[in-house]
């Protein structure tokens, strides 16, 4: 399961992300954060952390440096 999620994030980062303008307010970007979280914590907890981060990524949040815990 972990490998499938990491593969899907890699596909997104390689093919879909370059077509969009940079809009993430966080460092590292949300896809990199999700990749690191899944690598560190596994598929379940890592995808939960990634989803929480994506839900916080909107123009009304202050953003900034937010590493994987």
KAKA-V880623 format. One record per pair of residues at least 12 apart in sequence whose ideal C-beta (glycine too) atoms are under 8 Angstrom apart, sorted by sequence separation. I is the first residue (numbers start at 1). GAP is how many residues later the second one is. If there is no record, write none. Layout:
# KAKA-V880623
i=I gap=GAP
i=I gap=GAP
This chain:
# KAKA-V880623
i=34 gap=12
i=37 gap=12
i=38 gap=12
i=34 gap=13
i=37 gap=13
i=53 gap=13
i=17 gap=14
i=34 gap=15
i=33 gap=16
i=34 gap=16
i=37 gap=16
i=33 gap=17
i=13 gap=18
i=12 gap=19
i=13 gap=19
i=34 gap=19
i=49 gap=19
i=30 gap=20
i=33 gap=20
i=34 gap=20
i=49 gap=20
i=9 gap=22
i=13 gap=22
i=30 gap=23
i=30 gap=24
i=9 gap=25
i=10 gap=25
i=9 gap=26
i=26 gap=27
i=30 gap=27
i=40 gap=28
i=6 gap=29
i=9 gap=29
i=26 gap=31
i=37 gap=31
i=6 gap=32
i=25 gap=32
i=36 gap=32
i=5 gap=33
i=6 gap=33
i=24 gap=33
i=33 gap=33
i=25 gap=34
i=33 gap=35
i=2 gap=36
i=25 gap=36
i=2 gap=37
i=25 gap=37
i=26 gap=37
i=27 gap=37
i=5 gap=38
i=25 gap=38
i=26 gap=38
i=27 gap=38
i=28 gap=38
i=4 gap=39
i=24 gap=39
i=25 gap=39
i=26 gap=39
i=27 gap=39
i=28 gap=39
i=2 gap=40
i=26 gap=40
i=2 gap=41
i=5 gap=41
i=1 gap=42
i=5 gap=42
i=2 gap=44
